[in-house]
Amino acid sequence: MPKIHKEILLEQERFELRPKSGGGLLSYEVWGYLDNGKTVVVRYNIAYINHALYRGDNGRVLGFDNAHGFHHRHYLGKVEAVAFTSYEAIAERFQNEWQKIAGRQRRPKNE
């Protein structure tokens, strides 16, 4: 009989970004369990929210989650399925993408 694992909230964080970093908010919510010292992610929702860039979808410019039974990416209101290898790979992709988006919004030092 397979072992039943109790799902717990592994991470829930929000970071406000300064305007010089592109502005907006980063939100992370990750659920899972520990199995023999290894973290197993079951559900996740990570998002870059910036109402100055996009007002639709509650300001979610970019996001990744696995709600509705599949892994997908949100970008400016559009949703597309993404290949899933691991949560860590998705989180790294998210980091790279939001930094590129926010980088376009940074003000030059002269202003």
C-alpha positions as CSV (number, residue, x, y, z in Angstrom):
1,M,0.0,0.0,0.0
2,P,1.5,3.4,-1.0
3,K,2.3,5.8,1.8
4,I,-0.1,8.8,2.0
5,H,1.8,12.1,2.4
6,K,0.2,15.1,4.1
7,E,0.6,18.2,1.9
8,I,2.1,21.2,3.6
9,L,2.8,24.8,2.6
10,L,6.5,24.8,1.8
11,E,6.8,28.4,0.8
12,Q,4.6,31.5,0.7
13,E,6.4,34.7,0.1
14,R,5.8,38.1,-1.5
15,F,8.5,40.5,-2.5
16,E,7.9,44.1,-3.4
17,L,10.3,45.3,-6.1
18,R,11.6,48.8,-6.1
19,P,11.0,51.0,-9.1
20,K,14.7,50.9,-10.0
21,S,14.3,47.1,-10.2
22,G,11.3,47.3,-12.5
23,G,8.6,47.7,-9.9
24,G,5.8,45.3,-9.1
25,L,5.6,42.2,-6.8
26,L,6.9,38.7,-6.9
27,S,4.6,36.0,-5.3
28,Y,5.6,32.4,-4.5
29,E,3.2,29.7,-3.1
30,V,4.5,26.2,-3.1
31,W,2.8,23.1,-1.6
32,G,4.3,19.6,-1.1
33,Y,5.7,17.2,1.3
34,L,9.0,15.7,2.6
35,D,9.8,12.1,1.6
36,N,12.9,10.6,3.1
37,G,14.5,14.0,3.4
38,K,13.6,15.0,-0.2
39,T,11.2,17.8,-0.9
40,V,8.4,16.8,-3.3
41,V,6.5,19.7,-4.8
42,V,2.8,18.9,-5.5
43,R,1.3,22.4,-6.3
44,Y,2.9,25.7,-7.1
45,N,1.8,29.2,-8.2
46,I,4.6,31.8,-8.9
47,A,3.9,35.2,-10.4
48,Y,5.3,38.6,-11.3
49,I,2.6,41.2,-10.8
50,N,2.9,44.7,-12.0
51,H,-0.3,46.8,-12.6
52,A,1.8,49.4,-14.4
53,L,2.7,46.9,-17.1
54,Y,-0.6,45.0,-17.3
55,R,-4.0,45.6,-15.8
56,G,-5.7,42.3,-16.8
57,D,-5.5,39.1,-14.9
58,N,-5.2,41.0,-11.6
59,G,-1.9,42.5,-12.8
60,R,-0.2,39.2,-13.4
61,V,2.4,39.9,-16.1
62,L,4.0,36.5,-15.8
63,G,3.2,33.4,-13.9
64,F,3.7,29.7,-13.8
65,D,1.4,27.2,-12.0
66,N,0.0,23.7,-12.2
67,A,-3.7,24.4,-11.4
68,H,-6.4,22.9,-13.6
69,G,-4.5,19.6,-14.0
70,F,-1.6,20.9,-16.2
71,H,1.6,22.9,-16.0
72,H,1.2,26.2,-17.7
73,R,2.6,29.7,-18.2
74,H,0.7,33.0,-18.0
75,Y,2.0,36.0,-19.9
76,L,0.0,39.1,-20.4
77,G,-3.3,37.2,-20.2
78,K,-2.3,34.4,-22.5
79,V,-2.0,30.8,-21.2
80,E,0.2,28.1,-22.7
81,A,1.1,24.6,-21.6
82,V,4.8,24.2,-20.6
83,A,6.9,21.1,-20.4
84,F,7.6,20.1,-16.8
85,T,10.8,18.5,-15.6
86,S,10.9,19.8,-12.1
87,Y,9.7,22.7,-10.0
88,E,13.3,23.9,-9.7
89,A,13.5,24.2,-13.5
90,I,10.2,26.1,-13.6
91,A,11.3,28.4,-10.8
92,E,14.6,29.1,-12.7
93,R,12.8,29.9,-15.9
94,F,10.4,32.2,-14.0
95,Q,13.4,34.0,-12.5
96,N,15.1,34.5,-15.8
97,E,11.9,35.7,-17.5
98,W,10.6,38.2,-14.9
99,Q,14.1,39.7,-14.7
100,K,14.1,40.3,-18.4
101,I,10.7,41.8,-18.3
102,A,11.5,44.1,-15.3
103,G,14.8,45.0,-16.9
104,R,13.0,46.7,-19.7
105,Q,11.2,48.9,-17.2
106,R,14.2,50.1,-15.3
107,R,14.9,53.8,-15.4
108,P,18.3,55.0,-16.6
109,K,20.5,56.4,-13.9
110,N,20.4,59.9,-15.5
111,E,16.6,60.3,-14.8
